[in-house]
Each structure stands twice: as C-alpha cells, then as structure tokens.
Amino acid sequence: DLLSQITQDFLWHMQHQVNESLLYAGMRDLLIRLKTQGFYLSIATSKSRIELDKAICYHGLSDIFDVTCCSEAYRDKPDPAMLHYIAKVSETSLAQGVMIGDTTTDILFARNA
C-alpha cells in the first residue's frame, strides 16, 4: 500500500509544471546550434509521453527533436529498443550516434545497443 501511494504521489508531482526539471546552463542554445548545423536530435526516455511532451513544450524545444521515444511505447531501459528505433528512422548506424545520459541505467542502455 505504501509503495502504491508513493508511486501515485510521484506521478501526480511529475504532472505539475512547478516540478519541471531544469536544463543545464547553455543546453538550449547548444541544442539549437546542433539542430541548425544539421544534426539529427532525438530523445529516448523513461518518462511518460505526457511528461516528455510537457517538458519539451515548457523549455520551448518543440521544433528541435526529430524523434522522441518513451519507454511506455517500447521496453524500459536498459533494453536498447528505443536506440535501435532511433537508428532506424534516422537511417544511421548506432556507431554514428552519440548517446548522452545521466544514470548508470543510461550507460547500460548504450552498451546494450
């Protein structure tokens, strides 16, 4: 019961803008510069589609990403399904991509791909 309540509380908080994550300093400008230079930009996240779309809109990045993947449509990280999909739709090999993450799960995610 406690775990269920914690999960419900977490999901509720994630859906409110006051709890929106912040971008690292200079990240928005970097993403815009990479996009302008012709890089294919994508997101593979464990967030829900609702959370991800809200974050992208909140940060004014709606026109930046070529493809976004959420684990609810694929398998959870560290299963590499999202990275394989991104490589397929971008018509590139995994070796041509750079995966940036912030957790040990992200490291496993890239290694598994």
ZIVEN-V205496 format. One record per pair of residues at least 6 apart in sequence whose C-alpha atoms are under 7 Angstrom apart, sorted by the first residue. I is the first residue (numbers start at 1). GAP is how many residues later the second one is. D is the distance in whole Angstrom. If there is no record, write none. Layout:
<<I	GAP	D> <I	GAP	D>>
//
This chain:
<<13	6	6> <14	37	7> <15	36	6> <20	35	7> <32	32	7> <35	6	7> <35	29	6> <40	26	6> <41	24	5> <41	25	6> <42	23	5> <42	24	6> <42	25	5> <42	26	5> <43	24	7> <43	25	5> <43	26	6> <44	24	6> <44	25	5> <44	26	6> <44	38	6> <45	24	6> <45	25	5> <45	26	6> <46	24	6> <46	25	5> <46	30	7> <46	31	7> <47	23	6> <48	22	6> <48	24	6> <49	21	6> <56	6	6> <69	13	6> <74	7	6> <74	8	6> <75	6	6> <77	28	7> <77	32	6> <78	27	6> <78	28	7> <78	30	6> <78	31	4> <78	34	7> <79	30	6> <79	33	7> <80	29	6> <80	32	6> <80	33	5> <83	30	7> <84	29	7> <87	6	6> <87	7	6> <99	11	7>>
//
